[in-house]
Amino acid sequence: MTVGKYVIINPNEGYPLPDSHKIVARVSSPKGNNYHLGEQVESGTFAFTAAEGGDYTTCFWAKRNTPPVKMTIDFDWKSGVAAKDWTNVAKKGQVETMEIELKKLYDTVTAIHEEMFYLRGREEEMQQLNKETNSNMATLGLFSLLLCLSVAGLQIWHLKTFFERKKLL
């Protein structure tokens, strides 16, 4: 968010601003898009939300005067949080509404925080279960290997004794 205002300072305090003290003001984006154009004005304001990245420019110029005229411009440019007019927000009675919204947000954050701790506890339980399961599977795998080797050994012993009785060996 960007907000700006400009005004030509009157060189003759107490008198109206001379006609020669009119300017053209233009605010443009880095790609050349115009966000504000004021022609032959003494003062003005502009506000926009930046859609493009980069440096935005403001140009002031006046028509050629004879004799040349010097002008002083009071220029105020604010962006981001500084551009928000917080005094008007408070004056409009929205403080109570904002307070309620903040309480809702606080409750939401608290619930999310508690949920994160719950999920961390569940994750630790799952990791412990995975370790136990992995250990049990390793034990079962070793037991299965020993059982298969013992059955293979028994089969070899049985075949050897069978062939010796039949006198084939």
CNS distance restraints for C-alpha pairs under 8 A (distance, minus, plus):
assign (resid   1 and name CA) (resid  47 and name CA) 7.36 0.50 0.50
assign (resid   1 and name CA) (resid  48 and name CA) 5.92 0.50 0.50
assign (resid   1 and name CA) (resid  49 and name CA) 4.39 0.50 0.50
assign (resid   1 and name CA) (resid  50 and name CA) 6.42 0.50 0.50
assign (resid   1 and name CA) (resid  79 and name CA) 5.57 0.50 0.50
assign (resid   1 and name CA) (resid  80 and name CA) 5.32 0.50 0.50
assign (resid   1 and name CA) (resid  81 and name CA) 7.91 0.50 0.50
assign (resid   1 and name CA) (resid  83 and name CA) 6.46 0.50 0.50
assign (resid   1 and name CA) (resid  84 and name CA) 7.91 0.50 0.50
assign (resid   2 and name CA) (resid  47 and name CA) 5.51 0.50 0.50
assign (resid   2 and name CA) (resid  48 and name CA) 5.40 0.50 0.50
assign (resid   2 and name CA) (resid  49 and name CA) 6.00 0.50 0.50
assign (resid   2 and name CA) (resid  50 and name CA) 7.19 0.50 0.50
assign (resid   2 and name CA) (resid  77 and name CA) 7.41 0.50 0.50
assign (resid   2 and name CA) (resid  78 and name CA) 5.74 0.50 0.50
assign (resid   2 and name CA) (resid  79 and name CA) 4.19 0.50 0.50
assign (resid   2 and name CA) (resid  80 and name CA) 6.48 0.50 0.50
assign (resid   2 and name CA) (resid  83 and name CA) 5.85 0.50 0.50
assign (resid   3 and name CA) (resid  45 and name CA) 7.56 0.50 0.50
assign (resid   3 and name CA) (resid  46 and name CA) 5.78 0.50 0.50
assign (resid   3 and name CA) (resid  47 and name CA) 4.30 0.50 0.50
assign (resid   3 and name CA) (resid  48 and name CA) 6.69 0.50 0.50
assign (resid   3 and name CA) (resid  77 and name CA) 6.01 0.50 0.50
assign (resid   3 and name CA) (resid  78 and name CA) 5.27 0.50 0.50
assign (resid   3 and name CA) (resid  79 and name CA) 6.22 0.50 0.50
assign (resid   3 and name CA) (resid  83 and name CA) 5.56 0.50 0.50
assign (resid   4 and name CA) (resid  45 and name CA) 5.60 0.50 0.50
assign (resid   4 and name CA) (resid  46 and name CA) 5.28 0.50 0.50
assign (resid   4 and name CA) (resid  47 and name CA) 6.35 0.50 0.50
assign (resid   4 and name CA) (resid  75 and name CA) 7.41 0.50 0.50
assign (resid   4 and name CA) (resid  76 and name CA) 5.42 0.50 0.50
assign (resid   4 and name CA) (resid  77 and name CA) 4.33 0.50 0.50
assign (resid   4 and name CA) (resid  78 and name CA) 6.08 0.50 0.50
assign (resid   5 and name CA) (resid  43 and name CA) 7.53 0.50 0.50
assign (resid   5 and name CA) (resid  44 and name CA) 5.69 0.50 0.50
assign (resid   5 and name CA) (resid  45 and name CA) 4.13 0.50 0.50
assign (resid   5 and name CA) (resid  46 and name CA) 6.33 0.50 0.50
assign (resid   5 and name CA) (resid  75 and name CA) 5.97 0.50 0.50
assign (resid   5 and name CA) (resid  76 and name CA) 5.37 0.50 0.50
assign (resid   5 and name CA) (resid  77 and name CA) 6.74 0.50 0.50
assign (resid   6 and name CA) (resid  43 and name CA) 5.41 0.50 0.50
assign (resid   6 and name CA) (resid  44 and name CA) 5.51 0.50 0.50
assign (resid   6 and name CA) (resid  45 and name CA) 6.39 0.50 0.50
assign (resid   6 and name CA) (resid  73 and name CA) 6.65 0.50 0.50
assign (resid   6 and name CA) (resid  74 and name CA) 5.51 0.50 0.50
assign (resid   6 and name CA) (resid  75 and name CA) 4.40 0.50 0.50
assign (resid   6 and name CA) (resid  76 and name CA) 6.33 0.50 0.50
assign (resid   7 and name CA) (resid  42 and name CA) 5.99 0.50 0.50
assign (resid   7 and name CA) (resid  43 and name CA) 4.06 0.50 0.50
assign (resid   7 and name CA) (resid  44 and name CA) 6.56 0.50 0.50
assign (resid   7 and name CA) (resid  73 and name CA) 5.67 0.50 0.50
assign (resid   7 and name CA) (resid  74 and name CA) 5.31 0.50 0.50
assign (resid   7 and name CA) (resid  75 and name CA) 6.72 0.50 0.50
assign (resid   8 and name CA) (resid  21 and name CA) 7.43 0.50 0.50
assign (resid   8 and name CA) (resid  42 and name CA) 5.67 0.50 0.50
assign (resid   8 and name CA) (resid  43 and name CA) 6.23 0.50 0.50
assign (resid   8 and name CA) (resid  71 and name CA) 6.93 0.50 0.50
assign (resid   8 and name CA) (resid  72 and name CA) 5.87 0.50 0.50
assign (resid   8 and name CA) (resid  73 and name CA) 4.45 0.50 0.50
assign (resid   8 and name CA) (resid  74 and name CA) 6.20 0.50 0.50
assign (resid   9 and name CA) (resid  71 and name CA) 7.26 0.50 0.50
assign (resid   9 and name CA) (resid  72 and name CA) 5.45 0.50 0.50
assign (resid   9 and name CA) (resid  73 and name CA) 5.77 0.50 0.50
assign (resid   9 and name CA) (resid  74 and name CA) 6.61 0.50 0.50
assign (resid  10 and name CA) (resid  16 and name CA) 7.72 0.50 0.50
assign (resid  10 and name CA) (resid  17 and name CA) 5.77 0.50 0.50
assign (resid  11 and name CA) (resid  17 and name CA) 7.82 0.50 0.50
assign (resid  11 and name CA) (resid  71 and name CA) 7.93 0.50 0.50
assign (resid  12 and name CA) (resid  16 and name CA) 7.67 0.50 0.50
assign (resid  12 and name CA) (resid  17 and name CA) 7.48 0.50 0.50
assign (resid  17 and name CA) (resid  21 and name CA) 6.64 0.50 0.50
assign (resid  20 and name CA) (resid  65 and name CA) 6.95 0.50 0.50
assign (resid  20 and name CA) (resid  69 and name CA) 7.59 0.50 0.50
assign (resid  21 and name CA) (resid  42 and name CA) 6.94 0.50 0.50
assign (resid  21 and name CA) (resid  62 and name CA) 7.78 0.50 0.50
assign (resid  21 and name CA) (resid  69 and name CA) 7.98 0.50 0.50
assign (resid  21 and name CA) (resid  71 and name CA) 6.97 0.50 0.50
assign (resid  22 and name CA) (resid  40 and name CA) 4.84 0.50 0.50
assign (resid  22 and name CA) (resid  41 and name CA) 5.17 0.50 0.50
assign (resid  22 and name CA) (resid  42 and name CA) 5.34 0.50 0.50
assign (resid  22 and name CA) (resid  62 and name CA) 6.43 0.50 0.50
assign (resid  22 and name CA) (resid  63 and name CA) 7.98 0.50 0.50
assign (resid  23 and name CA) (resid  38 and name CA) 7.96 0.50 0.50
assign (resid  23 and name CA) (resid  39 and name CA) 6.52 0.50 0.50
assign (resid  23 and name CA) (resid  40 and name CA) 4.88 0.50 0.50
assign (resid  23 and name CA) (resid  41 and name CA) 5.47 0.50 0.50
assign (resid  23 and name CA) (resid  42 and name CA) 6.56 0.50 0.50
assign (resid  23 and name CA) (resid  60 and name CA) 6.53 0.50 0.50
assign (resid  23 and name CA) (resid  61 and name CA) 5.54 0.50 0.50
assign (resid  23 and name CA) (resid  62 and name CA) 4.52 0.50 0.50
assign (resid  23 and name CA) (resid  63 and name CA) 7.28 0.50 0.50
assign (resid  24 and name CA) (resid  37 and name CA) 7.34 0.50 0.50
assign (resid  24 and name CA) (resid  38 and name CA) 5.50 0.50 0.50
assign (resid  24 and name CA) (resid  39 and name CA) 4.40 0.50 0.50
assign (resid  24 and name CA) (resid  40 and name CA) 5.34 0.50 0.50
assign (resid  24 and name CA) (resid  41 and name CA) 6.52 0.50 0.50
assign (resid  24 and name CA) (resid  60 and name CA) 5.69 0.50 0.50
assign (resid  24 and name CA) (resid  61 and name CA) 5.40 0.50 0.50
assign (resid  24 and name CA) (resid  62 and name CA) 6.11 0.50 0.50
assign (resid  25 and name CA) (resid  36 and name CA) 7.57 0.50 0.50
assign (resid  25 and name CA) (resid  37 and name CA) 5.68 0.50 0.50
assign (resid  25 and name CA) (resid  38 and name CA) 5.03 0.50 0.50
assign (resid  25 and name CA) (resid  39 and name CA) 6.54 0.50 0.50
assign (resid  25 and name CA) (resid  41 and name CA) 8.00 0.50 0.50
assign (resid  25 and name CA) (resid  58 and name CA) 7.09 0.50 0.50
assign (resid  25 and name CA) (resid  59 and name CA) 5.72 0.50 0.50
assign (resid  25 and name CA) (resid  60 and name CA) 4.63 0.50 0.50
assign (resid  25 and name CA) (resid  61 and name CA) 6.77 0.50 0.50
assign (resid  26 and name CA) (resid  34 and name CA) 7.05 0.50 0.50
assign (resid  26 and name CA) (resid  35 and name CA) 7.57 0.50 0.50
assign (resid  26 and name CA) (resid  36 and name CA) 5.44 0.50 0.50
assign (resid  26 and name CA) (resid  37 and name CA) 4.50 0.50 0.50
assign (resid  26 and name CA) (resid  38 and name CA) 6.47 0.50 0.50
assign (resid  26 and name CA) (resid  58 and name CA) 5.58 0.50 0.50
assign (resid  26 and name CA) (resid  59 and name CA) 5.29 0.50 0.50
assign (resid  26 and name CA) (resid  60 and name CA) 6.68 0.50 0.50
assign (resid  27 and name CA) (resid  34 and name CA) 5.93 0.50 0.50
assign (resid  27 and name CA) (resid  35 and name CA) 5.45 0.50 0.50
assign (resid  27 and name CA) (resid  36 and name CA) 5.00 0.50 0.50
assign (resid  27 and name CA) (resid  37 and name CA) 6.65 0.50 0.50
assign (resid  27 and name CA) (resid  56 and name CA) 7.12 0.50 0.50
assign (resid  27 and name CA) (resid  57 and name CA) 5.65 0.50 0.50
assign (resid  27 and name CA) (resid  58 and name CA) 4.38 0.50 0.50
assign (resid  27 and name CA) (resid  59 and name CA) 6.55 0.50 0.50
assign (resid  28 and name CA) (resid  32 and name CA) 5.62 0.50 0.50
assign (resid  28 and name CA) (resid  33 and name CA) 5.36 0.50 0.50
assign (resid  28 and name CA) (resid  34 and name CA) 4.39 0.50 0.50
assign (resid  28 and name CA) (resid  35 and name CA) 5.53 0.50 0.50
assign (resid  28 and name CA) (resid  36 and name CA) 7.16 0.50 0.50
assign (resid  28 and name CA) (resid  56 and name CA) 5.82 0.50 0.50
assign (resid  28 and name CA) (resid  57 and name CA) 5.47 0.50 0.50
assign (resid  28 and name CA) (resid  58 and name CA) 6.51 0.50 0.50
assign (resid  29 and name CA) (resid  33 and name CA) 5.20 0.50 0.50
assign (resid  29 and name CA) (resid  34 and name CA) 6.52 0.50 0.50
assign (resid  29 and name CA) (resid  35 and name CA) 7.24 0.50 0.50
assign (resid  29 and name CA) (resid  52 and name CA) 7.08 0.50 0.50
assign (resid  29 and name CA) (resid  54 and name CA) 7.74 0.50 0.50
assign (resid  29 and name CA) (resid  55 and name CA) 7.02 0.50 0.50
assign (resid  29 and name CA) (resid  56 and name CA) 4.70 0.50 0.50
assign (resid  29 and name CA) (resid  57 and name CA) 6.58 0.50 0.50
assign (resid  30 and name CA) (resid  52 and name CA) 7.28 0.50 0.50
assign (resid  30 and name CA) (resid  53 and name CA) 7.49 0.50 0.50
assign (resid  30 and name CA) (resid  54 and name CA) 5.81 0.50 0.50
assign (resid  30 and name CA) (resid  55 and name CA) 5.79 0.50 0.50
assign (resid  30 and name CA) (resid  56 and name CA) 5.67 0.50 0.50
assign (resid  30 and name CA) (resid  57 and name CA) 7.57 0.50 0.50
assign (resid  31 and name CA) (resid  52 and name CA) 7.87 0.50 0.50
assign (resid  35 and name CA) (resid  48 and name CA) 7.11 0.50 0.50
assign (resid  36 and name CA) (resid  46 and name CA) 6.31 0.50 0.50
assign (resid  38 and name CA) (resid  44 and name CA) 7.26 0.50 0.50
assign (resid  40 and name CA) (resid  62 and name CA) 7.98 0.50 0.50
assign (resid  64 and name CA) (resid  68 and name CA) 7.14 0.50 0.50
assign (resid  65 and name CA) (resid  69 and name CA) 6.38 0.50 0.50
assign (resid  78 and name CA) (resid  82 and name CA) 5.77 0.50 0.50
assign (resid  78 and name CA) (resid  83 and name CA) 4.83 0.50 0.50
assign (resid  79 and name CA) (resid  83 and name CA) 4.76 0.50 0.50
assign (resid  80 and name CA) (resid  84 and name CA) 7.35 0.50 0.50
assign (resid  85 and name CA) (resid  89 and name CA) 6.80 0.50 0.50
assign (resid  86 and name CA) (resid  90 and name CA) 6.38 0.50 0.50
assign (resid  87 and name CA) (resid  91 and name CA) 6.17 0.50 0.50
assign (resid  88 and name CA) (resid  92 and name CA) 6.07 0.50 0.50
assign (resid  89 and name CA) (resid  93 and name CA) 7.09 0.50 0.50
assign (resid  89 and name CA) (resid  94 and name CA) 6.14 0.50 0.50
assign (resid  89 and name CA) (resid  95 and name CA) 7.27 0.50 0.50
assign (resid  90 and name CA) (resid  94 and name CA) 6.07 0.50 0.50
assign (resid  90 and name CA) (resid  95 and name CA) 5.65 0.50 0.50
assign (resid  93 and name CA) (resid  97 and name CA) 7.85 0.50 0.50
assign (resid  94 and name CA) (resid  98 and name CA) 6.01 0.50 0.50
assign (resid  95 and name CA) (resid  99 and name CA) 6.00 0.50 0.50
assign (resid  96 and name CA) (resid 100 and name CA) 6.25 0.50 0.50
assign (resid  97 and name CA) (resid 101 and name CA) 6.22 0.50 0.50
assign (resid  98 and name CA) (resid 102 and name CA) 6.03 0.50 0.50
assign (resid  99 and name CA) (resid 103 and name CA) 6.22 0.50 0.50
assign (resid 100 and name CA) (resid 104 and name CA) 6.24 0.50 0.50
assign (resid 101 and name CA) (resid 105 and name CA) 6.15 0.50 0.50
assign (resid 102 and name CA) (resid 106 and name CA) 6.02 0.50 0.50
assign (resid 103 and name CA) (resid 107 and name CA) 6.17 0.50 0.50
assign (resid 104 and name CA) (resid 108 and name CA) 6.17 0.50 0.50
assign (resid 105 and name CA) (resid 109 and name CA) 6.10 0.50 0.50
assign (resid 106 and name CA) (resid 110 and name CA) 6.10 0.50 0.50
assign (resid 107 and name CA) (resid 111 and name CA) 6.15 0.50 0.50
assign (resid 108 and name CA) (resid 112 and name CA) 6.19 0.50 0.50
assign (resid 109 and name CA) (resid 113 and name CA) 6.05 0.50 0.50
assign (resid 110 and name CA) (resid 114 and name CA) 6.20 0.50 0.50
assign (resid 111 and name CA) (resid 115 and name CA) 6.09 0.50 0.50
assign (resid 112 and name CA) (resid 116 and name CA) 6.16 0.50 0.50
assign (resid 113 and name CA) (resid 117 and name CA) 6.52 0.50 0.50
assign (resid 114 and name CA) (resid 118 and name CA) 6.25 0.50 0.50
assign (resid 115 and name CA) (resid 119 and name CA) 6.09 0.50 0.50
assign (resid 116 and name CA) (resid 120 and name CA) 6.11 0.50 0.50
assign (resid 117 and name CA) (resid 121 and name CA) 6.28 0.50 0.50
assign (resid 118 and name CA) (resid 122 and name CA) 6.30 0.50 0.50
assign (resid 119 and name CA) (resid 123 and name CA) 6.02 0.50 0.50
assign (resid 120 and name CA) (resid 124 and name CA) 6.28 0.50 0.50
assign (resid 121 and name CA) (resid 125 and name CA) 6.33 0.50 0.50
assign (resid 122 and name CA) (resid 126 and name CA) 6.13 0.50 0.50
assign (resid 123 and name CA) (resid 127 and name CA) 6.13 0.50 0.50
assign (resid 124 and name CA) (resid 128 and name CA) 6.19 0.50 0.50
assign (resid 125 and name CA) (resid 129 and name CA) 6.15 0.50 0.50
assign (resid 126 and name CA) (resid 130 and name CA) 6.05 0.50 0.50
assign (resid 127 and name CA) (resid 131 and name CA) 6.23 0.50 0.50
assign (resid 128 and name CA) (resid 132 and name CA) 6.25 0.50 0.50
assign (resid 129 and name CA) (resid 133 and name CA) 6.02 0.50 0.50
assign (resid 130 and name CA) (resid 134 and name CA) 5.98 0.50 0.50
assign (resid 131 and name CA) (resid 135 and name CA) 6.13 0.50 0.50
assign (resid 132 and name CA) (resid 136 and name CA) 6.11 0.50 0.50
assign (resid 133 and name CA) (resid 137 and name CA) 6.04 0.50 0.50
assign (resid 134 and name CA) (resid 138 and name CA) 6.20 0.50 0.50
assign (resid 135 and name CA) (resid 139 and name CA) 6.30 0.50 0.50
assign (resid 136 and name CA) (resid 140 and name CA) 6.08 0.50 0.50
assign (resid 137 and name CA) (resid 141 and name CA) 5.92 0.50 0.50
assign (resid 138 and name CA) (resid 142 and name CA) 6.16 0.50 0.50
assign (resid 139 and name CA) (resid 143 and name CA) 6.11 0.50 0.50
assign (resid 140 and name CA) (resid 144 and name CA) 6.02 0.50 0.50
assign (resid 141 and name CA) (resid 145 and name CA) 6.16 0.50 0.50
assign (resid 142 and name CA) (resid 146 and name CA) 6.21 0.50 0.50
assign (resid 143 and name CA) (resid 147 and name CA) 6.09 0.50 0.50
assign (resid 144 and name CA) (resid 148 and name CA) 6.08 0.50 0.50
assign (resid 145 and name CA) (resid 149 and name CA) 6.14 0.50 0.50
assign (resid 146 and name CA) (resid 150 and name CA) 6.06 0.50 0.50
assign (resid 147 and name CA) (resid 151 and name CA) 6.10 0.50 0.50
assign (resid 148 and name CA) (resid 152 and name CA) 6.05 0.50 0.50
assign (resid 149 and name CA) (resid 153 and name CA) 6.05 0.50 0.50
assign (resid 150 and name CA) (resid 154 and name CA) 6.11 0.50 0.50
assign (resid 151 and name CA) (resid 155 and name CA) 6.09 0.50 0.50
assign (resid 152 and name CA) (resid 156 and name CA) 6.20 0.50 0.50
assign (resid 153 and name CA) (resid 157 and name CA) 6.14 0.50 0.50
assign (resid 154 and name CA) (resid 158 and name CA) 5.97 0.50 0.50
assign (resid 155 and name CA) (resid 159 and name CA) 6.05 0.50 0.50
assign (resid 156 and name CA) (resid 160 and name CA) 5.99 0.50 0.50
assign (resid 157 and name CA) (resid 161 and name CA) 6.18 0.50 0.50
assign (resid 158 and name CA) (resid 162 and name CA) 6.00 0.50 0.50
assign (resid 159 and name CA) (resid 163 and name CA) 6.04 0.50 0.50
assign (resid 160 and name CA) (resid 164 and name CA) 6.12 0.50 0.50
assign (resid 161 and name CA) (resid 165 and name CA) 6.18 0.50 0.50
assign (resid 162 and name CA) (resid 166 and name CA) 6.31 0.50 0.50
assign (resid 163 and name CA) (resid 167 and name CA) 5.88 0.50 0.50
assign (resid 163 and name CA) (resid 168 and name CA) 5.19 0.50 0.50
assign (resid 163 and name CA) (resid 169 and name CA) 5.82 0.50 0.50
assign (resid 164 and name CA) (resid 168 and name CA) 6.15 0.50 0.50
assign (resid 164 and name CA) (resid 169 and name CA) 5.57 0.50 0.50
